[in-house]
Amino acid sequence: RVALQGYGNVGFYSARYFNQSGAKIVAISEYDGTIMNPDGLDIVALEDYWTKQVQARKKDDKAPVPSVRGFPGATVDIDDNTAGLYVDCDILIPAALEKQLTKDNAGDVKAKIIAEAANGPVTPFAEEILEKNGALVLPDMLLNAGGVTVSYFEWLKNLNHVRFGRLTRRWEERS
């Protein structure tokens, strides 16, 4: 049983791969609210629901911003965008914003594993509380280091005005 906060790239693919591995995704929180289903959300149907909204937005920038809200497979659909942090689950993946779990709310988290997919979603005081309550916190330094590394290389490439594909071509020529 997995709960996610954020349905951007990290949340989207986390949901996909956990689902493919047989896990139930019981909650997804996004900027505008939370959807839940204690029996598990149909992630394949949710991906389709989400992708159609993304495509509509690409065609027309006045189309609504994509949202998990309104997904027909949810048994709960609420305005609270933090509700997913407190659901009964085994794994919680905060994959959106920093400082989501603090000393003020860490005691309400039911997950046994917190996988920090965002940058700094758990404060040091919150981590102490979570660990005292028996939870394992997997640090962002391990879980999202790849994204930070790729961002660094993109920054370097842009700083040097290197167009797309040129670094790959250089690497292939020297291999």
Disulfide bonds with the S-S distance in Angstrom:
none
